[in-house]
Amino acid sequence: MNAPIIQAPTIEMLKLLEEMTAFSAPGPGVTRLLYTPEWSQAQAFLQERMARIGLEVRTDKVGNVYGRLKGSKSEEKVILTGSHIDTVVNGGDYDGSYGIAAAMTALHYLQRTFGQPLRSLEVVSFCEEEGSRFPLTYWGSGYVNGMYNGSEAEDNADADGITMKTAMAECGLESDTVVDADKDTDGSSGVRDDIGAFVELHIEQGILLEKTSTEIGVVQAIVGQRRYVVKVGGTANHAGTTPMTMRQDALAGVAEMLVELERSAAETGAPLVATTGRLEVFPNTPNVIPGEVLFTLDIRHSEAIELENFCIYILATLNGIAVRRGLEIDITTRLNTIPAPMDLGLCGVLEDICQSQGSSYCNMVSGAGHDAQLFAPRCPTAMIFVPSRNGISHSPEEYSSPEQLAAGLNVLTALLYDLAYLEN
């Protein structure tokens, strides 16, 4: 490891994090959904702060914000780092925001301490990752990597019926350019082929690091995910006059499906997990047999073939239950991401950095999805975790100590130094 001792200014990062929490809808924790006023204010704030520390600032068609520290070898590919600005409803202070604040602090420190890098460094605040408002996830990084082309904004709407295209226009983004799926607002393609490496720093959102008193998680892979929306149709009828043997009860059918989902996932064993987090019953009246139920499936595994096999099995099982009960069933895929291994070379550099900085570390798999997984097939990608207290995230109780956040910042800064300043 050739990098000098790195001591990036923790106070600068913590202040930036604190300032970012102000951009939130009323209520517990932080709520900053895509293309809301709070979101717009946060992205505008970051643009101002990026410009203040001397970065070249730009946005793309979907609202991703970039700040570039230009390198002397402009022909070489960019080293990109950052995370997402959006949150879940009533989320915490650190998920996504920490990766952005740390990246900005790291670039500012590197510029002040070592001057211009050889390769351009760029911090990104992705417009969206969580899927909390619209039925899409990874909208920001997906646009950069070709998962989306922008035209999806026409057809996807939130719970109030507001389309993404309309919401973009309300934020001042040029919604008419969304129709032109191949071009960005500056006339260039939205898909970037100029990225040489991507690095994301994030809180763990799990309890492994805390339980093992480990300071840094070096992520080896991110699990693949499948998300489905399942609609089960039966017959709504009077709860008092319809005999039990003559019912087509959609909710009773779904209850059997969910019990079978839990049983099958437990039988398959770790690292597979399967969850139903949302259930909608119609007409949702005490004295009416449910005629329709919508529910979600979230299935994850770190091995692609195991994930595929379980999904094939469980979807066939759900269909079988529906047929036996005389119910209709419709299954729509909302997300299909394959497991994403991180770059082994970068993982090795991270291990060297941790050793040189005296930080304890462990190699681990991420059970949560992250923007980094969309970059992994396209360029060398690394992900760094710091502990989450009690494993809690997506909650106002989300917390990592200043010391833990500082350790992650220093590891990130050292890796960026290695990638951008050294003659590799």
C-alpha positions in Angstrom: 0.0 0.0 0.0 1.7 3.2 -1.2 -0.8 5.8 0.0 0.3 8.1 2.8 -1.5 8.3 6.1 -5.0 9.6 5.5 -6.8 11.7 8.1 -9.7 13.3 6.4 -11.7 15.9 8.3 -14.4 14.1 10.1 -16.0 17.3 11.4 -16.6 18.5 7.8 -18.4 15.3 6.9 -20.5 15.3 10.1 -21.6 18.9 9.5 -22.6 18.1 5.9 -24.5 15.1 7.1 -26.3 17.1 9.7 -27.2 19.8 7.1 -28.6 17.2 4.8 -31.1 15.9 7.4 -32.9 19.3 7.3 -34.3 18.4 3.8 -37.1 16.2 4.9 -40.9 16.0 4.9 -42.5 16.5 8.4 -42.6 13.5 10.6 -40.1 11.2 12.4 -36.7 10.6 10.9 -35.9 11.7 7.4 -38.4 11.4 4.5 -37.0 12.5 1.2 -38.8 10.9 -1.7 -37.9 11.2 -5.4 -38.9 14.5 -7.1 -40.5 16.0 -4.0 -39.7 19.5 -2.8 -37.4 18.1 -0.1 -35.6 16.1 -2.7 -35.1 19.1 -5.0 -33.9 21.2 -2.1 -31.3 18.5 -1.1 -29.9 18.2 -4.6 -29.7 22.0 -5.0 -27.9 22.2 -1.6 -25.4 19.5 -2.7 -24.8 21.3 -6.0 -24.0 24.5 -4.1 -21.7 22.7 -1.7 -19.9 20.9 -4.5 -19.3 24.1 -6.3 -18.1 25.7 -3.0 -15.3 23.1 -2.7 -14.1 23.6 -6.2 -15.8 20.8 -8.1 -17.3 21.1 -11.6 -21.0 20.5 -11.1 -23.6 19.1 -13.5 -26.8 17.2 -13.5 -28.2 14.7 -16.0 -31.7 14.2 -17.3 -33.1 12.2 -14.4 -31.6 14.5 -11.7 -28.4 12.8 -10.7 -25.9 15.4 -9.4 -22.2 15.1 -10.2 -19.2 17.0 -8.9 -15.9 16.5 -10.7 -12.3 17.0 -9.6 -10.6 17.0 -13.0 -7.5 15.0 -13.4 -4.4 15.8 -15.4 -4.8 12.7 -17.6 -8.2 13.7 -19.0 -8.2 10.8 -21.4 -8.3 8.3 -18.6 -11.6 7.1 -17.2 -13.3 8.7 -14.2 -13.2 7.3 -10.6 -16.7 7.7 -9.4 -17.9 7.6 -5.8 -21.1 8.4 -3.9 -24.5 7.0 -3.1 -28.2 8.0 -3.2 -30.0 11.0 -1.8 -33.5 9.6 -1.5 -34.8 7.8 1.6 -37.6 5.5 2.7 -40.6 7.0 4.5 -39.4 7.9 8.1 -35.9 6.8 7.4 -32.6 7.6 9.1 -29.8 10.1 8.8 -27.1 7.9 7.2 -28.5 5.5 4.6 -27.3 6.9 1.3 -26.4 10.4 2.7 -23.3 9.1 4.4 -21.8 7.9 1.2 -22.4 11.2 -0.4 -21.1 13.4 2.5 -18.0 11.2 2.9 -17.3 11.3 -0.9 -17.5 15.1 -1.0 -15.3 15.3 2.1 -12.8 12.9 0.7 -12.5 14.8 -2.6 -12.1 18.1 -0.8 -9.4 16.7 1.4 -7.5 15.1 -1.5 -7.6 18.3 -3.5 -6.3 20.4 -0.6 -3.7 17.9 0.4 -2.3 16.4 -2.8 -3.6 18.8 -5.5 -4.8 17.7 -8.9 -5.2 13.9 -9.3 -4.0 12.0 -12.4 -7.4 10.6 -13.0 -10.6 12.6 -12.6 -12.5 12.0 -9.4 -16.2 12.4 -9.3 -18.8 12.4 -6.5 -22.4 11.5 -7.4 -25.6 12.0 -5.6 -27.9 9.5 -7.3 -31.5 10.8 -7.6 -33.1 7.5 -6.4 -32.4 4.0 -5.2 -35.1 3.0 -2.7 -38.2 2.7 -4.8 -40.2 4.5 -2.0 -42.4 6.7 -4.2 -42.5 5.1 -7.7 -42.6 1.4 -8.5 -39.0 1.4 -9.7 -35.7 1.1 -7.9 -32.2 2.2 -8.8 -33.6 4.9 -11.0 -30.5 7.0 -10.8 -27.7 4.4 -11.1 -29.9 2.4 -13.5 -30.1 5.3 -15.9 -26.3 5.7 -15.8 -25.8 2.0 -16.5 -28.4 1.4 -19.1 -31.0 -0.5 -16.9 -33.4 2.4 -17.7 -33.4 4.8 -20.7 -35.6 7.5 -19.3 -38.8 6.5 -21.2 -40.0 4.7 -18.1 -41.0 8.0 -16.6 -44.0 8.1 -19.0 -45.7 5.0 -17.6 -44.8 4.8 -13.9 -46.9 6.7 -11.3 -46.9 7.0 -7.5 -49.8 6.1 -5.2 -51.5 9.4 -6.0 -51.4 8.8 -9.8 -48.7 11.3 -10.4 -46.4 10.1 -13.2 -42.6 10.4 -12.9 -42.7 12.6 -16.0 -45.0 15.0 -14.3 -43.0 15.0 -11.0 -39.8 15.6 -13.0 -41.4 18.7 -14.6 -42.5 20.0 -11.2 -38.8 19.8 -10.1 -37.7 21.8 -13.1 -36.3 18.8 -15.0 -37.1 19.0 -18.7 -39.8 16.3 -18.9 -40.1 16.6 -22.7 -36.6 15.2 -23.0 -37.7 12.0 -21.4 -39.5 11.0 -24.6 -36.1 11.0 -26.3 -34.9 7.9 -24.6 -31.4 7.9 -26.2 -30.3 11.4 -25.3 -29.5 13.3 -22.1 -30.4 17.0 -21.6 -27.0 18.0 -22.9 -27.5 15.8 -26.1 -25.3 13.0 -25.0 -26.3 9.4 -24.1 -27.4 8.8 -20.5 -25.4 5.6 -20.3 -21.8 6.4 -19.2 -18.9 4.5 -20.7 -16.2 6.8 -19.1 -16.2 5.3 -15.6 -13.1 3.4 -14.7 -14.1 2.4 -11.2 -17.0 2.9 -8.8 -16.7 3.0 -5.0 -19.6 3.2 -2.5 -19.4 3.8 1.2 -22.5 2.8 3.2 -23.7 1.8 6.7 -24.0 -1.9 7.0 -27.8 -2.0 7.6 -27.1 -5.3 9.5 -25.6 -6.4 12.8 -22.6 -8.4 11.8 -20.0 -5.7 12.2 -21.3 -4.5 15.5 -21.7 -8.1 16.9 -18.1 -8.9 16.0 -16.7 -5.5 17.1 -15.3 -5.0 13.5 -14.8 -1.5 12.2 -14.9 -2.1 8.4 -16.8 -4.5 6.2 -15.1 -5.2 2.8 -18.0 -6.3 0.7 -17.3 -9.3 -1.5 -20.7 -9.5 -3.2 -24.2 -8.1 -3.1 -27.1 -10.5 -3.2 -29.4 -10.8 -6.2 -33.0 -9.8 -5.7 -36.3 -10.6 -7.2 -39.4 -8.5 -6.4 -42.9 -9.4 -7.5 -46.4 -8.0 -7.1 -48.9 -10.8 -6.9 -52.6 -10.2 -7.5 -55.0 -12.9 -6.3 -58.6 -12.7 -7.4 -61.6 -14.5 -5.8 -65.2 -13.6 -5.3 -66.4 -10.9 -2.8 -69.5 -12.0 -1.1 -71.6 -11.7 2.1 -69.7 -13.0 5.2 -72.8 -14.3 6.8 -74.7 -15.9 4.0 -71.9 -17.7 2.0 -71.2 -21.2 3.2 -67.5 -22.0 3.9 -67.6 -24.7 1.2 -68.8 -22.3 -1.4 -66.3 -19.5 -1.0 -63.5 -18.2 -3.2 -61.8 -16.2 -0.5 -58.8 -14.4 -1.9 -57.3 -13.6 1.5 -57.6 -17.2 2.8 -55.7 -18.3 -0.4 -53.0 -15.7 0.1 -52.6 -16.7 3.8 -51.8 -20.3 2.6 -49.4 -18.9 0.1 -47.5 -16.9 2.6 -47.2 -19.8 5.1 -45.8 -21.9 2.3 -43.4 -19.1 1.3 -42.0 -18.9 4.9 -41.8 -22.7 5.2 -40.0 -23.1 1.9 -37.5 -20.3 2.6 -36.7 -21.7 6.0 -36.2 -25.1 4.5 -33.9 -23.8 1.8 -31.8 -22.1 4.5 -29.3 -19.2 4.5 -28.4 -17.1 2.7 -31.8 -17.2 1.0 -34.4 -14.9 2.5 -38.0 -14.3 1.4 -40.4 -11.5 2.6 -43.9 -10.2 2.0 -43.8 -6.6 3.2 -47.0 -5.2 1.7 -50.6 -6.6 1.7 -53.7 -4.9 0.3 -57.1 -6.5 0.7 -60.2 -5.5 -1.2 -62.9 -4.5 -0.3 -61.3 -4.6 3.2 -64.6 -4.6 5.0 -65.3 -6.7 8.1 -68.5 -8.4 6.8 -67.4 -9.1 3.2 -65.3 -12.0 2.0 -62.2 -10.6 0.3 -62.5 -10.6 -3.4 -59.0 -9.5 -4.3 -55.6 -9.3 -2.6 -52.4 -7.7 -3.7 -49.1 -8.6 -2.0 -45.4 -8.3 -2.6 -42.6 -10.8 -2.7 -39.0 -10.0 -2.0 -36.6 -12.9 -2.5 -32.8 -12.6 -2.2 -29.7 -14.9 -2.5 -26.0 -14.5 -3.2 -25.9 -17.3 -5.8 -27.7 -16.7 -9.1 -28.7 -20.4 -9.7 -30.1 -20.8 -6.2 -32.1 -17.6 -6.5 -33.5 -18.7 -9.8 -34.4 -22.2 -8.6 -36.2 -21.0 -5.6 -38.2 -18.4 -7.5 -39.2 -21.0 -10.1 -40.4 -23.3 -7.3 -42.3 -20.7 -5.2 -44.1 -19.1 -8.1 -45.2 -22.6 -9.3 -46.3 -23.3 -5.8 -48.4 -20.1 -5.6 -50.0 -20.9 -8.9 -50.8 -24.4 -7.7 -52.5 -23.1 -4.5 -54.6 -20.6 -6.6 -55.8 -23.3 -9.0 -56.7 -25.7 -6.2 -58.8 -23.0 -4.5 -60.4 -21.7 -7.7 -58.7 -18.3 -7.6 -57.2 -16.2 -10.3 -53.5 -15.2 -9.9 -51.4 -12.7 -11.7 -47.7 -12.3 -10.9 -45.7 -9.2 -12.2 -41.9 -8.9 -11.9 -40.9 -5.5 -10.4 -37.2 -6.2 -10.0 -34.7 -8.7 -11.2 -31.1 -8.2 -10.3 -28.4 -10.9 -10.3 -25.9 -11.3 -7.5 -23.1 -8.8 -8.0 -19.5 -9.8 -7.0 -17.2 -6.9 -6.2 -13.8 -6.5 -7.8 -11.3 -8.8 -6.1 -8.4 -6.5 -6.8 -10.1 -3.5 -5.1 -11.1 -5.8 -2.2 -7.5 -6.6 -1.8 -6.5 -2.9 -1.8 -9.2 -2.3 0.8 -7.8 -5.0 3.0 -4.3 -3.5 2.7 -5.7 0.0 3.6 -7.4 -1.4 6.7 -4.2 -3.0 7.8 -2.2 0.1 7.2 -4.7 2.3 9.1 -5.0 -0.2 12.0 -8.7 -0.8 11.4 -10.2 -4.2 12.0 -12.1 -5.6 9.0 -13.9 -8.6 7.7 -15.0 -9.8 4.3 -18.8 -10.1 4.0 -21.8 -10.4 1.7 -24.4 -7.6 1.5 -27.9 -8.8 2.0 -29.3 -5.4 1.0 -29.2 -4.0 -2.5 -27.1 -1.0 -3.4 -26.2 1.2 -6.4 -22.8 -0.5 -6.5 -24.4 -3.7 -7.8 -25.4 -2.0 -11.1 -21.8 -0.9 -11.7 -20.2 -4.3 -10.9 -20.8 -5.8 -14.3 -19.5 -2.7 -16.1 -16.4 -1.6 -14.2 -14.2 -2.5 -11.2 -16.5 -1.8 -8.2 -15.9 -1.8 -4.4 -18.2 -1.3 -1.4 -17.2 -0.4 2.1 -19.4 -0.9 5.2 -19.3 0.6 8.6 -21.4 -0.7 11.6 -25.0 0.1 12.2 -26.1 0.2 15.9 -28.3 -2.9 16.6 -28.4 -3.5 12.9 -31.1 -0.9 12.5 -31.6 1.1 9.3 -34.6 2.5 7.3 -35.7 4.0 10.7 -35.3 7.1 12.8 -33.2 4.9 15.1 -30.5 4.4 12.5 -27.2 5.3 14.0 -23.4 4.9 13.5 -21.0 6.7 15.8 -18.7 9.5 14.7 -15.7 7.2 15.2 -17.3 4.5 13.0 -18.2 7.0 10.3 -14.6 8.5 10.5 -13.0 5.1 10.0 -15.1 4.5 6.9 -14.2 8.0 5.6 -10.5 7.4 5.9 -10.7 4.0 4.2 -12.6 5.5 1.3 -10.2 8.5 1.0 -7.2 6.2 0.9 -8.8 4.0 -1.8 -9.6 7.1 -3.9 -6.0 8.3 -3.5 -4.8 4.9 -4.7 -7.1 4.9 -7.7 -6.7 8.5 -8.8 -3.3 9.7 -7.7 -1.0 6.7 -8.2 0.5 5.5 -11.4 -1.2 2.1 -11.4 
